[in-house]
Amino acid sequence: MSDTEAYDAFKAIRFSQNNGEPFCPKCVCVELYSFQTRRVWKCKGCKAEFSVTSGTIFSNRKLSIRNILSSIAIFTNGAKGHSALQLSRDLDCQYRTAYVLSHKIREAIASIDKGATVKREVVAEIFL
């Protein structure tokens, strides 16, 4: 996937509530100015500037969007999880970068399941 394709895919995921069209994360206005050189938008209503990663766990990132999408795919497709050391090898980045990225992904997954409760009776059986 090229950088442009990864950016378009991330934009479609990020703004999926509006069919992939960007909107202001502060005031939810859809009337925007776009700056193609910096890949940011400016809201006509509140004058706030934002990018595709603003307001997400990936804001203020140093990795390319292609590497971010790759790390999400690698991390979530692993049956037993994925270590930060292996992620750093896969992405060809520093261990600390992979460590922070994996914890951000874990935090996002945990926040989805935060209010989940068991709705049926759980029976624990011990096999000897």
C-alpha positions, 0 to 999 in steps of 0.5 A, a space after each residue: 500500500 502506498 502512502 497515499 492509499 494508506 492515507 485515504 484508507 485511514 481517512 475513510 476509517 476515521 471519518 466513517 460516520 460521514 462516509 469518509 468525508 472529513 468534519 471538524 472534531 470540535 464543532 462537527 462542521 462539514 464546511 472546511 478549507 483544505 491545505 493539500 500541502 500539509 494534509 490538514 483542514 481548517 474549519 470554517 465555523 470555529 477556525 480550528 485546524 486538524 488533521 486525519 489523526 487529530 483527536 485519536 490515539 495517533 495524534 502527534 505521531 512520528 510514524 507514517 500512516 502506512 506504518 500505523 495501519 500495518 501495526 494495527 493489522 499485525 497486532 490485531 491478527 496475532 492469535 496470542 498477541 504481538 510483542 513490542 520487540 517483534 513489532 519493532 522488527 516488522 516495522 523496522 523501527 526502534 523498540 521504544 516506538 513499537 512499545 508505545 504503539 503497542 500500548 496505545 493499541 492495547 489501550 484502544 482495544 481495552 476502552 472498547 470493552 470497558 463497559 462490557 459485562 457477562 450476561 449469562 451464568 459462567 460455570 467454571 469446571 475444574 478438570 483433574 
